[in-house]
Amino acid sequence: MSRLKGLLTIITGGAGEIGKTLARKALEEGACVVITGRDPGKLQAFQNELIALNDAFTGRINYVVMD
């Protein structure tokens, strides 16, 4: 599936359950994803979790700490 291939998706609340689900689905659909949140540890852990799940996500998932 590649409905979102080439698109950038920004997800606020990326460390929460809804944000995580949206990020995972967007990556599966081919998007590049930026997750945002307040806790850098949670964001980094989720980024690592996604990359461990699928090496193809490497370079397509990033995070930004925001308040």
C-alpha positions as CSV (number, residue, x, y, z in Angstrom):
1,M,0.0,0.0,0.0
2,S,1.3,3.4,-0.8
3,R,-1.6,5.9,-0.7
4,L,0.5,8.4,1.2
5,K,3.9,7.8,-0.5
6,G,5.8,11.0,-0.8
7,L,3.7,12.9,1.7
8,L,4.8,14.3,5.0
9,T,2.5,13.6,8.0
10,I,2.9,15.6,11.2
11,I,1.2,14.0,14.2
12,T,0.8,15.9,17.5
13,G,0.7,13.8,20.6
14,G,2.8,11.2,18.9
15,A,3.7,9.4,22.2
16,G,0.0,8.8,23.0
17,E,-2.0,5.8,21.9
18,I,-4.0,7.6,19.2
19,G,-0.8,9.3,17.9
20,K,1.0,6.0,17.8
21,T,-1.7,4.3,15.9
22,L,-1.9,7.1,13.3
23,A,1.9,7.2,12.9
24,R,2.1,3.4,12.4
25,K,-0.7,3.5,9.8
26,A,0.8,6.5,8.0
27,L,4.2,4.8,7.8
28,E,2.5,1.6,6.5
29,E,0.9,3.7,3.8
30,G,4.2,5.1,2.6
31,A,4.3,8.5,4.3
32,C,7.2,10.2,6.0
33,V,6.2,10.9,9.6
34,V,7.1,13.5,12.2
35,I,5.7,12.8,15.7
36,T,5.6,15.6,18.2
37,G,5.2,15.6,22.0
38,R,6.6,16.8,25.3
39,D,8.5,13.8,26.5
40,P,11.7,13.2,24.4
41,G,12.2,9.8,26.1
42,K,8.8,8.5,25.0
43,L,9.2,9.9,21.5
44,Q,12.6,8.3,21.1
45,A,11.4,5.0,22.4
46,F,8.5,5.0,20.0
47,Q,10.7,5.9,17.1
48,N,13.0,3.0,18.0
49,E,10.0,0.7,18.4
50,L,8.8,1.5,14.9
51,I,12.2,1.0,13.3
52,A,12.6,-2.3,15.1
53,L,9.2,-3.3,13.7
54,N,10.2,-2.5,10.1
55,D,13.6,-1.5,8.9
56,A,11.9,0.3,5.9
57,F,10.7,2.9,8.4
58,T,14.4,4.0,9.0
59,G,14.7,7.6,7.8
60,R,11.0,8.0,7.5
61,I,10.1,8.5,11.1
62,N,11.4,11.5,13.2
63,Y,10.3,13.3,16.3
64,V,10.3,16.9,17.5
65,V,9.9,17.9,21.2
66,M,7.2,20.6,21.6
67,D,5.3,22.0,24.5
